[in-house]
Amino acid sequence: MNPINRLGGRRLNLKNRLEEPEESLPRRHRPDYWLVIIVVILLVIGLVVIYSIGTALGLANNVSNNFYINRQLLAIALSVVAFLAASKIPLVWWKKYYKLIIAAATVATLIAIAMPVNPQYPAHRWVRLGSLSFQSVELVTFAVVIWLAKFLSDRIKNKQLSNTRKAFLPLVVALVVMGAVIAGVQSDLGSIGVILGIMTICIFVAGMPLKKIVTVSVLIAIVGILAISLTPYRRARLESFLHPSSNCLTSGYQSCQALIAVGSGGLLGLGLGRSVQAYGYLPESANDSIFAIYSEKFGFIGDMVLIGLFVALFTRIKRIAVQAPNNFTKLLSVGILTWLSIQAVINIGAMIGLLPLKGITLPLISYGGTSMLFVMLAIGILFQISRYTSYVQLNRNDSGDKQKERLNDDHTDRGRLRRAYNATPSGRP
């Protein structure tokens, strides 16, 4: 089963494409500029929120009022450079040099583990160089997305996706190693949960047998329960999630303050410059808790607008995934879509009390250079993929065989493509 079989609710036969070299792409055409427009709007919203609480953050951390907004502007500038670079790099490069990305992620993780911890954040998660810091797990997540797309597309091409030794066991071993390092050594259960979600969705979309997916999911659930029950601070966090009002002064403090911030916003919000929770009440107000601050300022209506923007972003990415030219780019798009959507769901869900707190940032909104850099790098890859997407036109009156022939011939919808591009299956960029 090919990736598109489980994506978009439509079964497409990619046999002809699998017989072609992966480097063979449709003729280059106009990219998806709506993707960029939505991303820019989200970046501006994040900047507005961070600027509006700059005074509160400055007082709390003994820095100038413009410290955080200046750092965020610098992070966005670097991220834009990363986006532009990724949007120009040939797609085959990511597949050809994925080992370099894995090596860089491994080295960054080892350096983070070896470095002394910051008393304020007692975990081996950051590579620190003076006032600058780099969170290694963001690079690991990016590397996992690239590697999964390469690994699964190769197994599909060689018809080995159902082979336990060549497809299933390598994934299990990789997950065990990452779980031991990230959740065990670095105490970052939230990030390994995001990586697990990426792997699960990608192997499902790729067409791996459901029996194997369910088996591993059950084993992971058991390990997760043990990891939570045997670790006091994780157990306390779960208890505070289940009974937030009974732990508002201890383990549930952040959850309670987040709910207060969300509730204070009401329908239309308190407005810019009128935040109360940012003045020392809500921890990590610019990072993990930024959605609660946003809710306090813009209210329920603002929340619906922001969630609508994320839904629009994810819809554009799904569109790119469905129309991507080959299995590698399809799985790469699916991995990025899963990565960003899981982080958004976890962050927003935690702030409104639907999920436990996991220290996951809100993509494109939260303060932080590392997350911003790799998210924009991933979006740059999506933008490049969107240059080579192809449409498939189905005729409901055709028989099954004729529909299959149309799909294999990769016919396009001329009305939707007018003035956009002239795609040919054998065209070269």
C-alpha positions as CSV (number, residue, x, y, z in Angstrom):
1,M,0.0,0.0,0.0
2,N,1.4,3.4,-1.0
3,P,1.4,6.5,1.2
4,I,-1.4,8.2,-0.7
5,N,-3.8,5.2,0.0
6,R,-4.2,6.4,3.5
7,L,-4.1,10.1,2.9
8,G,-7.0,12.3,1.9
9,G,-9.5,9.4,1.7
10,R,-8.7,8.5,-1.9
11,R,-6.9,5.5,-3.2
12,L,-4.3,6.4,-5.8
13,N,-2.0,3.9,-7.6
14,L,1.6,5.1,-7.7
15,K,3.1,2.1,-9.4
16,N,4.3,4.0,-12.4
17,R,6.0,6.6,-10.3
18,L,7.7,4.0,-8.1
19,E,9.3,2.6,-11.2
20,E,10.7,6.0,-12.1
21,P,13.8,7.4,-10.4
22,E,12.9,9.3,-7.2
23,E,14.7,12.4,-8.7
24,S,12.2,12.5,-11.6
25,L,9.9,15.4,-10.8
26,P,7.0,17.1,-12.6
27,R,7.8,20.4,-14.3
28,R,8.5,23.1,-11.8
29,H,5.5,25.5,-11.3
30,R,4.3,28.3,-9.0
31,P,4.6,27.4,-5.3
32,D,2.0,27.6,-2.6
33,Y,2.2,31.3,-1.6
34,W,-0.8,30.8,0.7
35,L,1.4,28.7,2.9
36,V,3.8,31.6,3.3
37,I,1.0,34.1,3.9
38,I,-0.4,32.1,6.8
39,V,3.0,31.5,8.3
40,V,3.7,35.3,8.2
41,I,0.4,36.1,9.9
42,L,1.2,33.6,12.7
43,L,4.7,35.1,13.1
44,V,3.3,38.6,13.4
45,I,0.8,37.4,16.0
46,G,3.6,35.9,18.1
47,L,5.6,39.1,17.9
48,V,2.7,41.2,19.0
49,V,2.0,39.0,22.0
50,I,5.7,38.9,23.1
51,Y,6.1,42.7,22.6
52,S,3.0,43.3,24.6
53,I,4.3,41.4,27.6
54,G,7.9,42.7,27.2
55,T,7.7,44.9,30.2
56,A,6.4,42.1,32.5
57,L,9.1,39.7,31.2
58,G,11.8,42.4,31.7
59,L,10.8,43.0,35.3
60,A,10.6,39.4,36.1
61,N,14.1,38.6,34.7
62,N,15.9,41.9,35.3
63,V,16.4,42.7,31.7
64,S,15.3,45.6,29.5
65,N,11.7,45.8,28.2
66,N,12.9,45.2,24.6
67,F,15.1,42.2,25.4
68,Y,12.7,39.5,24.5
69,I,11.2,41.1,21.4
70,N,14.7,41.8,20.1
71,R,15.8,38.2,20.7
72,Q,12.6,37.0,18.9
73,L,13.2,39.3,16.0
74,L,16.7,37.9,15.7
75,A,15.4,34.4,15.8
76,I,12.8,35.2,13.1
77,A,15.5,36.8,10.9
78,L,17.7,33.6,11.2
79,S,14.6,31.5,10.6
80,V,13.7,33.4,7.4
81,V,17.2,32.7,6.1
82,A,16.7,29.0,6.9
83,F,13.4,29.1,5.1
84,L,14.9,30.7,2.0
85,A,17.7,28.2,2.0
86,A,15.4,25.2,2.4
87,S,13.1,26.5,-0.3
88,K,16.0,26.5,-2.8
89,I,17.8,23.2,-1.9
90,P,16.9,20.4,-4.3
91,L,14.6,17.9,-2.7
92,V,16.9,15.0,-3.5
93,W,19.6,16.6,-1.3
94,W,17.6,15.8,1.9
95,K,17.3,12.1,0.8
96,K,21.0,11.9,-0.2
97,Y,22.5,13.5,2.8
98,Y,20.1,12.5,5.6
99,K,23.0,10.8,7.4
100,L,24.7,14.1,7.9
101,I,21.5,15.5,9.6
102,I,21.3,12.4,11.9
103,A,25.0,12.8,12.8
104,A,24.5,16.5,13.6
105,A,21.5,15.6,15.8
106,T,23.5,12.9,17.6
107,V,26.5,15.2,18.3
108,A,24.2,18.0,19.5
109,T,22.4,15.5,21.9
110,L,25.7,14.2,23.3
111,I,27.0,17.8,23.8
112,A,23.7,18.7,25.6
113,I,24.1,15.6,27.9
114,A,27.7,16.4,28.6
115,M,27.1,20.1,29.5
116,P,26.4,21.2,33.1
117,V,22.8,22.0,33.7
118,N,21.3,25.3,34.5
119,P,19.9,25.4,38.1
120,Q,16.7,27.0,36.8
121,Y,16.2,24.2,34.2
122,P,17.9,21.1,35.7
123,A,17.8,18.9,32.6
124,H,20.4,18.0,30.0
125,R,18.4,19.4,27.1
126,W,20.4,22.5,26.0
127,V,23.7,23.3,24.4
128,R,24.7,26.6,25.9
129,L,27.2,29.1,24.5
130,G,27.3,32.1,26.7
131,S,23.9,33.8,26.5
132,L,22.8,31.6,23.6
133,S,21.2,28.2,23.9
134,F,20.2,25.5,21.6
135,Q,17.7,22.7,22.4
136,S,19.1,19.5,20.8
137,V,15.7,17.7,20.7
138,E,14.4,20.1,18.0
139,L,17.2,19.0,15.7
140,V,16.5,15.4,16.6
141,T,12.8,15.8,15.6
142,F,13.8,17.4,12.3
143,A,16.2,14.6,11.6
144,V,13.6,11.9,12.5
145,V,11.2,13.5,9.9
146,I,13.9,13.4,7.2
147,W,15.0,9.9,8.1
148,L,11.5,8.4,8.2
149,A,10.6,9.8,4.8
150,K,13.8,8.3,3.4
151,F,13.5,4.9,5.2
152,L,9.8,4.3,4.4
153,S,10.0,5.4,0.8
154,D,12.9,3.0,0.2
155,R,11.0,0.2,1.8
156,I,7.9,1.0,-0.3
157,K,10.1,1.1,-3.5
158,N,11.7,-2.3,-2.6
159,K,8.3,-3.8,-1.5
160,Q,9.8,-4.5,2.0
161,L,7.3,-2.5,4.1
162,S,5.8,-5.7,5.5
163,N,9.2,-7.3,6.2
164,T,9.7,-7.4,10.0
165,R,13.5,-7.5,9.9
166,K,14.1,-4.8,7.3
167,A,11.2,-2.4,8.1
168,F,9.7,-3.0,11.5
169,L,12.7,-3.8,13.7
170,P,14.8,-0.8,12.7
171,L,11.9,1.5,13.6
172,V,11.5,-0.2,17.0
173,V,15.2,0.0,17.7
174,A,15.4,3.7,16.7
175,L,12.4,4.4,19.0
176,V,13.9,2.6,21.9
177,V,17.2,4.4,21.6
178,M,15.6,7.8,21.3
179,G,13.2,7.0,24.2
180,A,16.1,6.0,26.5
181,V,18.1,9.2,25.7
182,I,15.3,11.8,25.4
183,A,12.8,10.6,27.9
184,G,15.3,8.9,30.2
185,V,18.5,10.9,30.2
186,Q,17.1,14.3,29.2
187,S,13.8,13.8,31.1
188,D,11.8,15.1,28.1
189,L,8.8,12.8,27.9
190,G,6.8,15.4,25.9
191,S,9.3,15.6,23.0
192,I,9.5,11.8,22.7
193,G,5.7,11.8,22.6
194,V,5.8,14.1,19.6
195,I,8.4,11.9,17.9
196,L,6.3,8.9,18.6
197,G,3.3,10.5,17.1
198,I,5.3,11.4,13.9
199,M,6.5,7.8,13.6
200,T,3.1,6.3,14.1
201,I,1.3,8.5,11.5
202,C,4.1,8.1,9.0
203,I,4.1,4.3,9.1
204,F,0.3,4.3,9.0
205,V,0.2,6.5,5.9
206,A,3.0,4.5,4.3
207,G,0.9,1.3,4.6
208,M,2.6,-0.8,7.3
209,P,0.3,-3.6,8.5
210,L,-2.0,-2.4,11.3
211,K,-1.3,-5.4,13.4
212,K,2.3,-4.3,13.9
213,I,1.3,-0.7,14.6
214,V,-1.2,-1.8,17.2
215,T,1.2,-4.2,18.8
216,V,3.9,-1.5,19.2
217,S,1.3,1.0,20.4
218,V,0.2,-1.3,23.2
219,L,3.8,-1.9,24.3
220,I,4.6,1.9,24.2
221,A,1.4,2.6,26.3
222,I,2.6,0.2,28.9
223,V,6.1,1.7,29.0
224,G,4.6,5.2,29.2
225,I,2.4,4.2,32.1
226,L,5.4,2.8,33.9
227,A,7.5,5.9,33.1
228,I,4.9,8.2,34.7
229,S,4.0,6.0,37.7
230,L,7.7,5.4,38.7
231,T,8.7,9.1,38.4
232,P,7.5,11.3,41.2
233,Y,7.3,14.6,39.3
234,R,5.6,13.1,36.3
235,R,3.1,11.4,38.7
236,A,2.5,14.7,40.4
237,R,1.9,16.4,37.1
238,L,-0.6,13.8,36.1
239,E,-2.4,14.1,39.4
240,S,-2.5,17.9,39.1
241,F,-4.0,17.5,35.6
242,L,-6.7,15.1,36.9
243,H,-7.4,17.3,40.0
244,P,-6.2,20.8,39.1
245,S,-8.0,22.7,41.8
246,S,-6.6,20.6,44.7
247,N,-2.9,21.4,43.6
248,C,-3.1,25.0,42.6
249,L,-0.3,26.0,45.1
250,T,2.0,23.1,44.3
251,S,2.3,20.9,41.2
252,G,-0.8,22.3,39.6
253,Y,0.2,25.9,39.9
254,Q,0.9,26.5,36.2
255,S,-2.2,24.7,35.1
256,C,-4.4,26.8,37.4
257,Q,-2.8,30.1,36.4
258,A,-3.2,29.2,32.7
259,L,-6.9,28.5,33.2
260,I,-7.2,31.9,35.1
261,A,-5.5,33.6,32.1
262,V,-7.8,31.9,29.6
263,G,-10.9,32.6,31.6
264,S,-9.9,36.3,32.2
265,G,-10.0,36.9,28.5
266,G,-13.7,36.4,28.3
267,L,-15.2,36.9,24.8
268,L,-13.1,39.7,23.5
269,G,-10.1,39.7,25.8
270,L,-8.5,42.3,28.0
271,G,-6.6,44.0,25.2
272,L,-2.9,44.6,24.5
273,G,-0.9,46.0,27.5
274,R,-3.4,44.8,30.0
275,S,-2.1,41.4,30.9
276,V,-2.1,40.4,34.6
277,Q,-0.9,36.8,34.4
278,A,2.4,37.8,32.6
279,Y,3.5,39.7,35.7
280,G,5.0,36.8,37.5
281,Y,1.9,34.7,38.0
282,L,2.0,32.4,35.0
283,P,5.3,30.5,34.5
284,E,6.8,30.4,31.0
285,S,4.4,33.0,29.8
286,A,6.4,33.6,26.6
287,N,7.1,30.0,25.9
288,D,4.9,27.1,26.8
289,S,2.1,29.3,28.2
290,I,1.9,31.8,25.4
291,F,-1.5,30.6,24.3
292,A,-2.9,31.4,27.7
293,I,-1.5,34.9,27.5
294,Y,-2.9,35.3,24.0
295,S,-6.3,34.2,25.3
296,E,-6.1,36.7,28.1
297,K,-5.5,39.5,25.6
298,F,-7.8,38.5,22.7
299,G,-10.4,36.4,24.4
300,F,-12.5,33.6,22.9
301,I,-12.9,35.3,19.5
302,G,-9.2,35.7,19.2
303,D,-8.7,32.0,20.1
304,M,-11.0,31.0,17.3
305,V,-9.1,33.2,14.9
306,L,-5.7,31.7,15.9
307,I,-7.0,28.1,15.8
308,G,-8.5,28.8,12.4
309,L,-5.2,30.0,11.2
310,F,-3.5,26.8,12.3
311,V,-6.3,24.7,10.7
312,A,-5.7,26.7,7.5
313,L,-1.9,26.0,7.7
314,F,-2.4,22.3,8.3
315,T,-4.9,22.2,5.4
316,R,-2.3,23.7,3.1
317,I,0.3,21.2,4.2
318,K,-2.1,18.3,3.8
319,R,-2.8,19.5,0.3
320,I,0.9,19.6,-0.5
321,A,1.3,16.1,0.9
322,V,-1.6,14.7,-1.2
323,Q,-0.2,16.3,-4.4
324,A,3.5,15.7,-3.7
325,P,5.3,14.1,-6.7
326,N,6.7,10.9,-5.1
327,N,6.6,8.8,-1.9
328,F,9.6,10.5,-0.3
329,T,8.1,14.0,-0.6
330,K,4.7,12.7,0.4
331,L,6.0,11.1,3.6
332,L,8.2,14.2,4.3
333,S,5.2,16.4,4.1
334,V,3.1,14.1,6.3
335,G,5.9,14.0,8.9
336,I,6.1,17.8,9.0
337,L,2.3,18.1,9.2
338,T,2.2,15.6,12.1
339,W,5.0,17.3,13.9
340,L,3.5,20.8,13.8
341,S,-0.1,19.7,14.4
342,I,0.8,17.5,17.4
343,Q,2.8,20.4,19.0
344,A,-0.1,22.8,18.5
345,V,-2.7,20.4,19.9
346,I,-0.5,19.6,23.0
347,N,0.3,23.2,23.7
348,I,-3.3,24.5,23.3
349,G,-4.8,21.5,25.0
350,A,-2.6,21.9,28.1
351,M,-3.5,25.6,28.4
352,I,-7.2,24.9,28.5
353,G,-7.0,21.9,30.8
354,L,-7.7,19.2,28.2
355,L,-4.1,17.7,28.3
356,P,-1.3,17.6,30.9
357,L,1.4,20.1,30.8
358,K,4.3,18.8,28.7
359,G,6.6,21.8,28.0
360,I,5.8,21.9,24.3
361,T,6.0,25.2,22.5
362,L,3.3,26.6,20.1
363,P,4.8,26.6,16.6
364,L,5.5,30.0,15.1
365,I,4.0,31.8,18.2
366,S,6.2,30.9,21.2
367,Y,9.4,32.7,22.1
368,G,12.5,30.7,21.3
369,G,15.0,30.5,18.5
370,T,15.6,26.8,18.3
371,S,12.0,25.8,17.7
372,M,11.5,28.7,15.3
373,L,14.6,27.8,13.3
374,F,13.6,24.2,12.6
375,V,9.9,24.9,12.1
376,M,10.8,27.5,9.4
377,L,13.3,25.1,7.9
378,A,10.6,22.5,7.6
379,I,8.2,25.0,6.1
380,G,10.9,25.9,3.6
381,I,11.0,22.3,2.5
382,L,7.2,22.2,2.1
383,F,7.4,25.4,0.0
384,Q,9.9,23.7,-2.3
385,I,7.8,20.5,-2.5
386,S,4.8,22.7,-3.5
387,R,6.7,23.8,-6.6
388,Y,6.4,20.2,-7.9
389,T,2.9,19.1,-6.8
390,S,0.6,17.6,-9.4
391,Y,-3.2,17.4,-9.6
392,V,-5.1,14.3,-10.4
393,Q,-8.5,14.5,-12.1
394,L,-11.1,11.8,-11.5
395,N,-14.3,11.2,-13.5
396,R,-17.0,9.8,-11.3
397,N,-18.6,8.1,-14.4
398,D,-15.5,6.2,-15.3
399,S,-15.2,2.5,-14.5
400,G,-12.7,1.3,-11.9
401,D,-10.2,0.3,-14.6
402,K,-10.5,3.6,-16.5
403,Q,-10.1,5.5,-13.3
404,K,-6.9,3.5,-12.6
405,E,-5.7,4.3,-16.1
406,R,-6.3,8.0,-15.5
407,L,-4.5,8.0,-12.2
408,N,-1.5,6.2,-13.7
409,D,-1.4,8.7,-16.5
410,D,-1.5,11.5,-14.0
411,H,-4.0,13.7,-15.8
412,T,-4.5,17.1,-14.4
413,D,-7.5,19.4,-13.7
414,R,-7.0,22.1,-16.3
415,G,-9.4,24.5,-14.7
416,R,-7.6,24.6,-11.4
417,L,-4.2,24.8,-13.1
418,R,-4.9,27.8,-15.4
419,R,-2.0,30.3,-15.3
420,A,-0.3,28.2,-12.6
421,Y,1.9,25.7,-14.4
422,N,2.1,23.2,-17.2
423,A,2.9,19.9,-15.6
424,T,4.3,16.8,-17.4
425,P,5.1,13.5,-15.6
426,S,8.6,13.4,-17.2
427,G,9.3,17.1,-17.0
428,R,12.5,18.2,-15.3
429,P,12.9,21.3,-13.1
